Amino acid sequence: MLNQIIGRNVIYISKTESTNSFVKEQQGSLPNGTCVFAGEQTAGRGQQHTRWNSEKSKNITASVKLEPGKMEAEQQFKLNMSVSLGILDYLQEQHGIQGRIKWPNDILVNGRKICGILIENTLSGSRVQSSVIGFGMNINQTDFGDNLPNATSLALVCGRIFDVKEELRLLLECLDIRYRQLLVVPTKVLEEQYLRNVYGFDTLVEMRTEGGSFHAKITGIDTWGRLKTEKPDGTSGLYDIKQVQFVL
């Protein structure tokens, strides 16, 4: 793709502990937009130090190194919104699948997790110096065991097997389009597009905090990516990723 940033350079490695860790260790020598794709991850990571389990050679386990340039630190959640929307574009445009974003880092299809996102930013003063965009997309795996009862894959949804490297190419194209839009599209437009696709937006869903479960609807996302909610009695809330979970 002309002027492609994300995926212009793709490096395949057969095995690594974590593609995010690999990119962080090597990022000084990696050009902007480089994608590192692993056939197998032995210690893949998700948000809040959770493990990302992926069967060897059956899924996309990859990370992209980005240099967002003039992005302010307080705007870094825009990267999460951009990546999430790019993954939804890929599912819809390439496979006719309607996905949903489960704030802040999961993509659901039919209520089941098909993709996870892990973004790690390095700040320099008030700006984002570099970012490592990690994503795990379930492609051909069909058995997730008892530990992942709520997972699904492209193969399970579509009923056939896919070429994993070709799916990566298509996904990177969608991520690249959204990233280049991010650099020019007003933040408000991006937020509106993101919220329209968030699970629980303007709809009552069950959530859980240390204080117990409750029902609320999502009303917005603040600048730092924290979740704005409203209960049926009109009580509002503001949560970061460590404070609230969805009950699916």
Secondary structure, 3 states (H helix, E strand, C coil): CCCCCCCCCEEEECCECCHHHHHHHHHHHCCCCCEEEECCECCCECHHHCECCCCCCCCEEEEEEECCCCCEHHHCHHHHHHHHHHHHHHHHHHHCCCCEEECCCEEEECCEEEEEEEEEEEEECCEEEEEEEEEEECCCCCCCCCCCCCECCHHHHHCCCCCHHHHHHHHHHHHHHHHHHHCCCCHHHHHHHHHHCECCECCCEEEEECCEEEEEEEEEECCCCCEEEECCCCCEEEECCCCCEECC
